[in-house]
Amino acid sequence: MTKLEDLEIDEVSLVDKGAVKGAKILLYKRDSTGDRDLVSKCLSAVSKGRASDCSREDYEGALDELAKERADKTGETFHRSYTRVLETDEGQQLYRGLVSFDPSAKDVLA
């Protein structure tokens, strides 16, 4: 085992697969492009009138993704960003898909 001393670390990148043979990864970040793909998939399902092509969890995940993106860009809290997302066309479309699983929930945004 090699011990490294007197290092100055100016960046730490955590990955899901180490570049060094035998490296063990305990923590990592993941590519969130899959989440953006979920947003597109769910928006497409709603616009085609096929809301059931996505699950309730898909719609919730897509709305969460949009809120996270907005919070990262604006510095707003997640909850504030989520509210703002629901005011956008994309957010409203995703919400329509979500309430297709529970029509009584439509009154929440009315």
C-alpha positions in Angstrom: 0.0 0.0 0.0 1.3 3.5 -0.9 0.8 6.3 1.6 0.6 9.8 0.1 1.8 12.7 2.3 2.0 16.5 2.0 -0.6 16.8 -0.7 -2.6 19.8 -1.6 -6.0 18.8 -3.0 -7.7 21.4 -5.1 -10.4 19.2 -6.7 -12.1 15.9 -5.8 -14.0 14.1 -8.5 -16.0 11.1 -7.4 -16.8 8.5 -10.0 -18.6 5.2 -10.2 -15.6 3.4 -11.8 -12.0 3.9 -10.8 -9.4 4.5 -13.5 -6.7 2.7 -11.5 -6.7 -1.0 -11.6 -7.8 -2.4 -8.3 -9.3 1.0 -7.1 -12.2 0.7 -4.8 -14.9 3.3 -5.0 -17.0 4.0 -1.9 -18.8 7.2 -2.9 -19.7 8.5 -6.3 -21.8 10.9 -8.2 -24.1 9.9 -11.0 -24.9 11.3 -14.4 -28.3 12.9 -14.1 -28.9 12.9 -17.9 -31.0 9.9 -17.4 -33.3 12.0 -15.2 -33.6 14.6 -17.9 -34.5 11.7 -20.3 -37.2 10.8 -17.9 -38.6 14.3 -18.1 -38.7 14.1 -21.9 -40.3 10.7 -21.8 -43.1 11.8 -19.5 -43.7 15.0 -21.3 -44.0 13.0 -24.5 -46.4 10.6 -23.0 -48.7 13.4 -21.8 -48.6 15.2 -25.1 -49.5 12.0 -27.0 -52.4 11.4 -24.6 -50.7 8.2 -23.3 -50.0 9.3 -19.7 -49.9 5.7 -18.6 -46.7 5.2 -20.5 -45.0 6.6 -17.4 -45.7 5.5 -13.8 -46.7 7.8 -11.0 -43.1 7.5 -9.7 -41.8 8.6 -13.1 -43.9 11.8 -13.0 -42.8 12.5 -9.5 -39.2 11.9 -10.5 -39.5 14.2 -13.5 -41.0 17.0 -11.4 -38.3 16.5 -8.8 -35.6 16.7 -11.6 -37.0 20.0 -12.9 -37.1 21.4 -9.4 -33.5 20.4 -8.7 -32.4 21.9 -12.0 -34.1 25.2 -11.1 -32.8 25.2 -7.6 -29.3 24.7 -8.8 -29.6 27.5 -11.3 -31.4 30.1 -9.2 -30.2 29.3 -5.6 -33.9 29.0 -4.5 -34.8 26.3 -2.0 -36.0 23.0 -3.5 -39.5 23.6 -2.3 -39.7 27.1 -3.8 -38.3 25.8 -7.1 -40.8 23.0 -7.1 -43.6 25.5 -6.7 -42.2 27.6 -9.6 -41.8 24.5 -11.8 -45.5 23.8 -11.3 -46.2 27.2 -12.7 -44.4 26.4 -16.0 -45.9 24.6 -19.0 -43.6 21.6 -18.5 -44.5 21.4 -14.8 -48.2 21.5 -15.6 -48.0 18.8 -18.2 -46.1 16.5 -15.8 -48.6 17.3 -13.1 -51.5 16.3 -15.4 -49.7 13.0 -16.0 -49.3 12.5 -12.3 -52.9 13.2 -11.4 -54.0 10.8 -14.1 -53.3 8.2 -11.4 -55.5 10.0 -8.9 -58.0 12.3 -10.5 -59.2 13.7 -7.1 -55.7 15.3 -6.8 -56.5 17.8 -9.6 -58.1 20.2 -7.1 -54.7 20.8 -5.5 -53.5 23.2 -8.2 -56.9 24.6 -9.1 
